[in-house]
Amino acid sequence: FLSSLNELQPVILFIDDLQWADQSTLGLLGYLVRQANGGIQYLAATRPFPVRSALASLVQSLQRSDRLQRITLSRLGKDEVLAIAERLAPQAAEPFCQWLLAQSEGNPYILSELVRYAREMKILDASGQLDLAALSSSPVVPQTVYGLVQSRLANLSEPSRRILDAAVAAGREFDQEPVIRAAGLSEEAALDAFDELLASRMIAPNSRPPGSGTAYPLTYRFDHSLTMEVAYKEAGETRHRLMHRRIADAKEVTKREAQRI
């Protein structure tokens, strides 16, 4: 069918949310891509997916055969957010831009939901008038965004969730070693959990300073403050306090070991 269409005009098949595809669908897609010698192009969009999944296997296979180009979408910068703010609230573009940028951190989906939230809460009206007094510096989590982060947390394995809860107590940027100690996992289980969190892009590694070598502590950062906000609420105050104590104890143990070395 696709080959017949391609004889009439060039064909691009776009598949959205590929992370939801089952193994049979991925098998069919892999077959089609490998047979695509007549100019048919396949374009797919996906959220982060587990490193041990059928989609990950397909991606690795197509990359090895040089049949796949991956494009990671970057976050919006200040100039791009300002252009959006100027269109929506021309009389107060700068403060609206600052609010959108601080709350979304350049994430396009979160930014669009913040605009929807601003309209629903009458912070921004249809004429472009902005209620500056209603703009809050504290994190704003629209229900749609909360639900998205909540679903991502629910899909994590139990070890990964323990690492994440410990990392939330450690802060936006955190050292790997104290978090592993506070989570109470074996080294192998902890490393698998870090791999899962990295694949989901909930966390990302920080670069080591030039010339520091492997002795420099391996540190990470959360992808977004809202991930921390939702994870904190999901864990609850009691568990969060426990993790704070564990992180403090783990940092002290790590510090003493470093001094002995």
Buried (B, 14 or more C-beta within 10 A) or exposed (E): EEBEEBEEEEBEBEEEEBBEBEEEBBEEBBEBBEEBEEEBEBEBEBEBBBBEBBBEBBBEBBEEEEEBEEEEEEBBEEEBBBEBBBEBBEEBBEEBBBBBBBBBBBBBEBBBBBBBBBEEEEBBEEEBBBEEEEBEEEEBBBEEBBEBBBEBBEEBBEBBBBBBBBBBBBEEEBBBBBBBBBBEBEEEBBBBBBBBBBBBBBBEEBEBEEEEEEEEBEBBBBBBBBBBBBBBBBBEEEBBEBBBEBBBEBBEEBEEEEEEE
